[in-house]
Amino acid sequence: MSGPAPGAHQGSFMDLALEEAKKAASRGEVPVGAVVVLGDRVVARDGNRTLERNDPTAHAEILVIRAACEEMNSQRLPDCDLYVTLEPCPMCAGAISFARIRRLYYGAGDEKGGAVDHGTRFFSQPTCHHAPDVYSGIGEVPSANLLRTFFSSRR
């Protein structure tokens, strides 16, 4: 499901995810940031750290899901929402499903690596056990601009 997002805070939570994406860029990481929210409370926030940790699984989404599960002492986050600046990849979509995230809000679509509205469309597969409500395009322009600027400076 894509469309207008419920709640009054989606913009401010995406702003926090964008802050984390900018921090990731300053570390030389691909600028993706994510925030897990329970109601009005930020439970976890981080950005990509694959280079820093020499860990290909250290995507922003994975890091915040792990931190939120630890904070909430649970392997599932059914009342939590995830804000991320870029459409999640297949690995992250799988983690979102397994964590039972309630809602996913993402900024820029990713035609090459995305797995929500592009590519495998993970949540639409019959083998997907849980699909969150999905709201795309939240903070899309600043998210896309940050990624575009990052990659153009590397070419």
Summary of the structure (lengths in Angstrom):
residues: 155
radius of gyration: 14.1
end to end distance: 35.4
largest distance: 42.9
contacts: 540
relative contact order: 0.18
helix: 40%
strand: 19%
